[in-house]
Amino acid sequence: MGSSCKDIREQLAQCVLASDCVMAGGNSVKDCLRNPDLYDQLPSKCLLLRQQYYDCRRGMIDPRKRFRLNAPLPQNLDADEE
């Protein structure tokens, strides 16, 4: 896996592990991310990270972005929680 997506993947995993879907629902991380019926148990931050991870992975194989690389990860994702 490319190093540009590694940080997003780690943040996504931590976010989902701390969500109600895993903690209260007893579901696996895989189930929470793949089952659309469980999306309402994920915080908006996790859904945003999921989309960013998808875009990052897609950018790695998209021939139009291969030489331009992926955009850098935003530094302040917690600003909306304050």
N, C-alpha and C positions, 0 to 999 in steps of 0.2 A: 504494500500500500504506500502511496506517496506520502511524504512527510507533510504536505500541505493540508491533508485531510485528517491527519492523526489527532490534532488538537480538537477539532470539531467532534470527532468520534468519541474521544474521551469525555468531553463535556456532555455530549448526548447521553452516554452511558450513565454518568453520574446523575444527570437530571432525571432520567427514567427510573433509576434505582431509588431515588428519593420521592418519587411520585406516589399518589394514592393507588394507581393502577397496580404497582408492585407491592407497596407496603400494606395497604388495606385489602386490596383485591386478591392478593396471592397469585397473581399472574406472573409469567416470566417476562423478561425484558423483550424477548423476541415476539411474544404474543401481543404485548402492549404496542409495539411498533408496527406490526403487520395486520392487526385486526382493526378495521375501521370502527367497529362497534365500541372499542375501548378508548378511542381518541378523546372522548369527553372526560376521561379520568386523567388525562395528561395536561399539565400546565401549558400555557401558550408558549412559554420559553422553550419547552421540549419540542413542541411542534415546529417552532422556528428553527431550532437546531437540526431537526430532522430534515427540513427543507434545505438548509444550508449544506448539510452533509450530502444529500442527494445531488445538489448543484455542483458541489466540489468533485464528487466522483464522476459525474457526467462530464465536467470540464476536463478531466484527465484523459478521457477517450475521445472528446470532441476535436476533430482535426482543425477546426477553426481557432481553437484556443490552445493548441499544443505548444505553440511558440510564444504565446502571450502569457501563459501560466494562469493560474487561478487568482482571483482577487484575494487580498489579505483578509484575515479574520477580523471582524469588528472587535474592538477592545472592551467595550462597555455594554454587555448584554443585560446587566442587572439594573440599568438605569430606570426601567419601567416599574421595578419592584419597590422603589423607595417612596 
